[in-house]
Amino acid sequence: MVMETRPNTSDVAQEKQDQIFRNMSADRRVEIGSMLWRLAKDLVGDKIHYGKNRPAPPSRKNNSDTR
């Protein structure tokens, strides 16, 4: 008995999305990305902080004097 496996729906959708974006110009990709960002901002704007609450980056030590 051979069981057919159906592809994961999200995999198929991702492949279709990838193909659409591959055929799109770079300008159009930027435009769509900007529109999606604005949509996200409108939906959950109170959760977007533009990096204001980022932790301080780790300090880098000068390793040049360890020779």
C-alpha positions in Angstrom: 0.0 0.0 0.0 1.5 3.3 -1.1 0.6 6.4 0.8 0.8 9.7 -1.0 2.2 12.5 1.1 0.8 15.9 0.5 3.2 18.8 0.6 3.1 21.1 3.6 0.7 23.9 2.7 3.1 26.5 4.1 5.9 25.1 1.9 3.8 25.4 -1.2 2.7 28.9 -0.3 6.3 30.0 0.4 7.4 28.6 -3.0 4.7 30.6 -4.7 5.6 33.8 -2.8 9.3 33.2 -3.6 8.5 32.9 -7.3 6.4 36.1 -7.3 9.2 38.1 -5.6 11.9 36.6 -7.9 9.9 38.0 -10.9 9.5 41.4 -9.4 11.7 44.4 -9.9 13.9 45.6 -7.0 11.9 48.9 -6.9 8.7 47.0 -6.6 10.1 44.9 -3.8 11.1 47.9 -1.8 7.7 49.5 -2.4 5.9 46.4 -1.2 8.2 46.1 1.8 7.5 49.7 2.7 3.7 49.2 2.4 3.9 46.0 4.6 5.9 47.9 7.2 3.3 50.7 7.3 0.6 48.1 7.7 2.4 46.5 10.6 2.9 50.0 12.1 -0.8 50.7 11.8 -1.8 47.4 13.3 0.7 47.2 16.2 2.4 50.6 16.3 2.6 50.6 20.0 5.0 47.6 19.8 7.5 49.3 17.4 10.1 51.3 19.2 12.7 52.0 16.5 15.4 50.5 18.6 15.0 53.0 21.5 15.0 50.2 24.1 17.9 48.2 22.8 20.5 46.9 25.3 23.9 48.5 25.2 26.3 46.6 22.9 29.0 44.6 24.6 32.2 46.6 25.0 35.1 45.6 22.8 38.5 45.3 24.3 41.6 46.5 22.4 43.5 43.4 21.8 46.5 45.1 20.2 48.5 45.3 23.5 48.3 41.5 24.1 51.1 40.6 21.7 
